[in-house]
Structures are given as structure tokens and as C-alpha cells.
Amino acid sequence: MESTAALALPDLWDRLVGTQTDPDLWVVIATAVAALAVVVPHTLWRISRNAITIAHEGGHGLVALLTGRQLTGIRLHSDTSGLTVSRGRPYGLGMILTAAAGYTAPPLLGLGGAALLGAGRITLLLWLATALLAAMLVMIRNAYGALTVVLTGGTFLLVSWLAGPQVQAAFAYAVVWFLLLGGVRPAFELQLKRTRGGAGDSDADQLSRLTHVPAGLWLFLFHAVSLCSLMGGGRWLLRL
């Protein structure tokens, strides 16, 4: 048993840090179309947006920890809204970065994923995503949020361990395309709500109160990050 474990660990490490074969270009394009199909239609977006909310709130939580704030909990709701609570000074750079991390997290995660896929690190991407979801689960404070993260993390785990290389590649590309494309829509939704007089306590409005910079400029930042990430990540995925 010890010798089997000794042989398995190096093989496991080689899979993690090694490179995998890129899928055919038609697979890359097909996964982009599939991602668009669950982002553009409103009915499917109401369901798929839960995954963007996980990334959004995870971004808040991760940056809160990195800036020295105390993360107390994350809640995910069935209407695809979420709430991340952290303790610390209610002002300053740490609070600003934490508030700005939500809308920028999904596209930046997509950009990072595209960089990994461009380098052939398909297995590493899947395992990193699983690890991040497992870490996030510890901070979830409601049943719906826990169920959402468990189902998402379980999907990544099953694909990582049981699926063949081609399925893993297609799944990884579909996820990254979804983060890149799905990361664009929330900023436009927020802009629409604000033009109708809603979302008065949005991340952009909180940032405006923290920095005395108009909320519209923060919305411009969200748009710029998501669109630039889509263009840069798309070039990596399409090998342009």
C-alpha cells in the first residue's frame, strides 16, 4: 500500500503541474457558443447567474482577507443576490478594494483561467477552482448558499477525477468562457437599475460614498474590466 501511494503521489503531482493537450478549435468555439446560450437568454441567465454570484461574493471575501479584514460570512440567495460581511475599518483602502472586488472578480477570474488554458494547464485550473470553492464553503452562512457551492464544487470535482481529457478540456473552456461573457452582463444590469432609480446601495454607490468619486465612474471601471478581460481572455482561448 505504501509503495502504491508513493507511485501515485508523483503521478498526481505531474498531472497537476503538467500541461495537457489543447482541444480542437471547433471545441473552443462550441464552448463559447454554449456559454453565450446560458448568458444571453433571460430565463437561463436567472439560473446561470448563480455561478456569477458565487464569483462575485467570493471576490469580496478573498480581497477582504487579503487586505487584513475579518471575513465573518457569505450569503447567497435564490434571487441571485448575495451578501459578504467583513469586519474592520469602515473606510480606507482595504474597504475600497473589498467593495470594488465584486463586479470585477468574475471577469478577472475568467482572464486568469484563460491564461492557464492558454498555457495548457487544464487540470491545474480545475483543481484550483475546486479548492477555491471548498474554501468559500467554510464561510457560507445560509442553506441555499451552501447547496449552490456544494453542487458547483462537486461538479468540478467529478469532472477533475472521473472525466477523460477531452471532457475536462471542454468543461474548462466552457467555464472560462462563461466567466468572461457572464462577467460583462451584471455591470449593464446594474447600470439599467440605477437609471430607473434602483440599486441605491450597490457596490458602485458604496464606492462613491467611500471615495467621493461619482458612482458612474465606478460603473465605467466595472465595464472596462469586464470588456477588457473578455477581449484579452478571448484572444488567449482562440489562440490569436
N, C-alpha and C positions, 0 to 999 in steps of 0.2 A: 504494500500500500504506500509506504514511504517513497519507494522508487517511482511508482506511478505518479505521485504528487510532484516529485522532483522533475519528472519529464513534462508534466502538464503545465507547471508554472512558467517555464521558459517559453513554451508554445503559446500560452495565454499572453505573455508579455510581447512576444513577437507579433501576435495578431493586433494587439493594442497599438503599438508604436510603428508597426509596419504600414506599408501602403497597399492599397487594393486597386484592382483594375477599374478604370473609368467605364461607365456604361456607354452604350452607343448614343450618338447624338439624338436619335429619334426618341430614346428613353428620356433624355433630358428635356426635350421639347414636350413630350407627352405628360411628364410630371408637372411642367409649368402650366399646361392647359388644365390639368386636373386641379391644381391649386387655384387657378382662376375660377374654375367651376364652383368651388366652395366659398370663394370670396365675393364674387360679384352678385349672384342671386341673393335677394334679401332673406328668403326662407332658409337657405343653407347657411348663410352668414350668421344668423341668430344662433345656430348651433356651433359652427366652427369658431366663432368669436370667443368662445370659452377658452380655447387654446391661446389666443392672443392675450386674454385677460391674465392667464397664468404667467405669461412672459412679462406683461406689464407690471403686475404686482410683485413678481419675482425681482424685476429690475429695481423697484422701490426698495425692497427688502435687502438686496445684495449691496446696493450703494449705501444704504443706512448703516449696515455693518462695516463696510469699508471706510466710512467716514467717522467711525467711532460712536455712532448712536446705538442705543439698546433696542433691538428689534423685539417687540412684545407679541406680535401676532399678525397673521394674514387671513383675511376672509374673502371667499369667492362666492358670488351669488348667482342664482339661476337666471337672472336678467342680464348676465354677463358683466355686471359691475363688480367692483372689488374694493377692498379697503386694507391698507397696510398701516399698522400703528407702530411707531417707534418713539423712544424717549430720548430726550436731550434738549439742547438749547432750541427754542422755537424760532431761531433766526440764525444767520451766519451761513458760511459756505457749505457746511455739511447738510443743513436743511435744504438749501437751494439745490444742491446736486441730487439729493434724495427725491425732491419733488420733480426735478427735470428728468429723472431716470425712467419714469413710467412709459410715456409715449415713445421715447427713443429706444427702449430696451428691445422690443420685438424686431425692428429693422436692423439694429446693431447686432443682435444675436444671429439674424439671418446673414448679415455680412460676414460675421466670424465663421458661421457654418459654411458659407460659400468659399471662404479662404481654405478651410480644412478640406472640403471636397475638391477644390482646385489642386490641392497637394496630394490627393489620393487617400486622405485619412478618413475613410468612411466608417470603419469600426470605432476609431477614436471619437468621432462625432457622436455616434450612437451611445457610447458609454458615458461620455461627458454629459449628454442630455439626461441620461438615466440618473447619474449621480446628482445633478442639479435638482431634478425633480424629487429625489429621495431627501435631499437636504431641505427643500422647501416644505415637504410634507410635515416635517417636525414642527414647523411654525404655523401650520394651518389650524384655525380655531373654530371651524364650523363643519358640519357633516357634509354639506354639498361640496364645499371646497376640498375636503379630504377625498371624497369619492371621485371628483374630477381629476385630481392629481394622481390618485392611485391608478385610475383607468389609463391616463396618459402615460404614466411611468411604466405600467405593466405592458402597454403596447410596445414601448421602446425595448423593454427587457426581453419580451418574447421574440421580437424581430432580431435583436442582437444575438440571442442564444440559439434560436431554432431555425431561422430562415437561412436560405442559401445566399451566396454572394450577390447574385443578380437582384434578388428581392430586397436585400439590405440596401443595395445601391439605389434602387428605385424609391424605396421608402425614405432614405436620407435626402435624396434630391427633392422629393415631394415636400418634405418637412421644411427644408430651407427655402424653397420657392414660396411656400405658404407664409413663412415668417416675413419674407421680403415683400410679397404682394399684400398680405394681410396687415402688415405694419403700416401701409400707406393709408388705408381707409379710415382708421379711428380719428386721425387728425382732421380729416374732412368732415366726419360726423360731428366732432366737437365744434368745428367752425360753424356748421349749419345750426347746431343747437344754440350757440352764442348769438347768432344773427336773429334768432327767434326769441331771444331774451332768456334762454335757459342756461343750465350748467354754470350758475354763478359761482360755484365753489370748485370749479375744475382745477386741474393741475396748472393750467395757464394763468388762471386768476389768482391762485395761491402764490405762484411765482411772481406775479405782478405786485402783490402786496409785500412779498419778501424783498424784492429788488427795486421797486418803484419804476420798473420798466413795463410799458404797456403790454397787456396780455396778447394783443395782436402780434407783437414781435416774438413772443414765446411760441405762438402758433406757427409763425413763419419758421422758427427753428425746428419745430416738430416736422413740418412739411419738408424742410431742407434735408434733415437727417434721413427721413424715410425715403425720399425720392433719390437722394444720392446713394443710399445703401442699395436700393433696388437696381440702379444703373451699374454701380460697381460690382455688386454681387452677381447680377445677371451676366455681366461680361465674363466673370470667372466661371460661372456654371456652363455658359455656352462656349467657353474656351476661345473667346475673341481676343 
